[in-house]
Amino acid sequence: MTKKITKNPRARKSTSGRAPTLIDVAKVAGVSPITVSRVLNQPDLVSEDAQQRVRRAIDEIGYVPNMLAGGLASRSSRMVALIVPTIANSIFAETVQAITDTLAQAGYQTLLGISAYEDEQEKQLLEAVLGRRPDGIILTGTYHAPDIRKRLEVTDVPVVETWDLSPDPIDTLVGFSHTRVGEAAAEYLLAKGHRRFAAVSANDQRAVKRLDGFLQTLANAGVDEPIVAKVPTPARFQLGREGIAGILDQASGPIDAVYCSSDTLAHGVMVEAQQRNIRIPQDMAVIGFGDLDFSEYTLPPITTIRVNGAEIGRRAAMALLARMNSGDSNAVPGGVIDTGFAVIERESA
């Protein structure tokens, strides 16, 4: 026996096959179009019964609100663009989560873009974002292509830069000094009595800043110039192994201590050293950066420099909300917020 399927006559897209509209929702719900609009944008002005009818109608016909159209009327998209280099790194993932959570609590949604540490990719993302007029933009880092920076400086969209400090922010800046991180790593190793150094560093702009701070501090202390291996970004475990292998193969003598631009690289360095019967830290100390979730569980646990990715995200989102809610696109920027860092001493150095 063939079962007859009866369709709900109200749950069709439309007689023309087009996507359902707000007017279609109003007809199905038995209310006026203005009531549907209020349910979507100002539900407090509509009775609970009407809200339920409208939401059932939306579900039945598959209506998708045109938030861009609403944004044009109110000059607000309730959308914030966030661009980060990667979410594979747990620190950046913590920052992204904190930003999205904080903005969601204030009624904003986050549009995430991944720049993959590429200037051109960031430029393309920002060009696409600016054309869609988000309410705010959060960026990773302070270096941007000159033409993009100029556009960001003249736009009336509030901008918050994160993960770095600069004397000349576009608008508001939340982060820490990468140069000072490198200096602190060198100071820590020098205080331990080490004098023959090497470094394995990624080649992205922030990692290079940390490396420069490390090298300058050693130079100021009068020690011999370290052997440096620069590896591609994003930093990976195997790149750490390969970086220190090249250093050890060319070194004329033992290496006392190795600075790494990330804990991931530091882990690779330690494993390669141990494969060569180099004891950590008795023969060679290793210090990393980031305090990633595995760092205290390696053998030995990694001495590292910790930054609070979640705190950076929360404070960046709060700073952006303050700028967006000021009601004045020319309001004084929030300035520079230094979230700092801490050296975490463990057994690798």
C-alpha positions, 0 to 999 in steps of 0.5 A: 500500500502506498502511503500518501504524504500530505504536505503542510501548505504553509511550509513551502518556499514560494510559488515562484521557487524563490527563497522565503521572505519576511512577508512569507513569514508574516503570512504563515504566522498570521501577523504583520510584516512589522511584527516579524521584523520586531521579533527578529530585532526587538522581541521585547516589543512583541507578545510571547504568543506572537514570538512563538508563531513567528519563530515556528513560521521561520522554522517551517519555511526555512526563512533566513533573515537578511541581516545586511538589510537590517544593518543598513537601516540601523548602521549596525551589522552586529558583526565583528571581523576577527583575523588571526594567523592560525587556530592550530596554536592553542594560544590563538585558539584561547584568544579566539574563544575569549573574543567570541564569548565576550562579544556574544554576551553583548549581542555581537557575532564574530566573523573569523578569518585566517591569515596563515601568517601571510601579509597578502592573505591578511590584505585580501581578508581585510579588503573583503571585510571592509567592504561589508562594513562590520561594526568592529575589527580585531587584528593579530599583530601591528604590522599590516601592508601600507595601503591596508593600514592607511585604509584602516586609519581613515575608516570609521570602523573601530580597530583593535590590534592584539598580540603585540605592542607598538608606539603607533597603534591604528586605534586600540592595542592589546598585547605584550612586547615580543622584544621584551620576551626575547630579552627576558629569555636571554636574561634568564639563561645568562643568570643560570651561567650559560655562555654558549647559545643557539636559537631555533626561531620561526620566521614570522614577524612576532617571532623575529621580534622575540629573536632580536630581543634575545640576540641583542641582550646576549650581545650587550652581555658580551657573549659570542654570537649564537648560531641561529636556525630560522624555520618556516611558520607555522612552527612544528615539532619536526622543524625543531628537530631539524633546526637543532640538528643543523646547529649541532652539526655545524657547532665547533663545540658544545651548546650550553643553552637553546632559545626557541620561539615556541614550545613546539620547537623546544619540544622538537629540540629536546627530542633531537638532543636526547637522541644524540645523548645530550642531556636536558638540562645538564648538557644543554638547557632549553627555553621555549615560549607560549606555555602550551598545554603539553609543555609541563608534561614533556620529559623534562617539562619545558621552561617557557614564557607564558602569555595569557591568550584568553586574557588578551582576547577578553580585554581586546573584546572589551576594548572594542565594545567600549569603542563601538558603544561610544556612539562617536566614531571619532572617540578617543581610542582606548590606547595601549593595554599591556597584558604582560608575560611571565617566565615559567621555570621548569626542568628544561632550563 
